[in-house]
Amino acid sequence: MEKELNIPLSVNKKPAAMRSEEEKKELIQRLRRVEGQVRGIQRMIEDDRYCVDVLVQLSAINAALKKVGYHLLEDHTRGCVSHAVANGDGDEAINELMKVIQQFSK
């Protein structure tokens, strides 16, 4: 049985390094694409489209969101967490990272 970590997430932490404008642009574009896909699924349901077609689109949205999430997880690990480790605050940052990974993998 998997042990649930009981670690509160920090809500007011500042990132160790800011995202570049190009990176922000790419993430926003991906999320806008997902937003369009969600609207497409809404129309599919309104139009009584075949369930399997809707499910395939839902799967595509899930994959796209996971891709954004993994990108952010990697950035956080390489940036914020490694910065915290280098500055002696590694335990707290690693605990928070593990909590986020646990939530993200549900």
N, C-alpha and C positions, 0 to 999 in steps of 0.2 A: 504494500500500500504506500502510495506517495505521500510524503510529509508536506503539509502546507506550511509555507513560510509565513510567519506573522510579523512582517516588517512593514511599517508605514512607508509610503512613498513620499518623497520630498516634493512639494508643490511649488516652491519659490526658488529653486536652485537656478543659477545662471549657467549656461553652457561654458565649457572650458574654451571652446573655439566656436565662432559663429559659422553658420553655413554660408558658402559663397552664393552670390546672386544666381549663378548658373545652376547650382545644386537646388536652390529654392525653386527656381523656374521649372526644373525637371520634375521635382516632387509635386508641385502644384499642377502641372500638366497631367501627370499620372492620376492625381486625385480628381481632376475635372473629367478625365476619361471615365473613371469609375462612376462619377456622378451621372454622366450621360448614360452609362450602362444601366444604372439603377432606374433612371427615368424610362429607359427602354423596356425594362422588366415590368414596370408599372403599366405601360401601354400593352405589353403582351398579356398581362392578366386581365386588363380591361377588355381586350379583344378575344378573350377566352382561347388563347393559344395553347397548344399541346404542352402538357406538363413537362415532358422530357426536354423540350426546347427551352422552357423557363429554367429548369434545373441546370442545363448546360451553361446558360448565361450566368446563373448564380455562382456556379463553379468558377467561371472566368473572373467574376468580381472578387471572389475569395482569393484567388491566386494573385490578382493585381494588388489587393490590399496587403496580402502577406509579403509581396515583393517590396512594397513601400515600408512595411514594418521591419523587415530584415535589413533594409538599407539604413533605417534610423537606428536599429539596434547596433549595427556595425559601427556607424558613426559615433554613437554614444560610447561604445566600448573602446574604440580607438582614440576618441577624444576625451570625453569627460572622465571615464573610469581610469584610463591610463594617466591622465593628468592628476587625478586624486591619489593614485598609487604613488606617483613620483613625489607628491607633496605630503605624504604620510597619512592621508585620509582614505587609504585603500579599503580597509575593512567595511566602512560604511558604504562606500561606493559599490563594492562587490556585493554586499548584502542587498542593496537596492536593485542592482542589475539582476541578481538571481530572482528577486520578487517579480521584476518586470518580465523576465524570461518565462517564469512560471505562469504568469497571467497570459502572456502572448501565446503560449503553447497549448492553451485549453481549447 
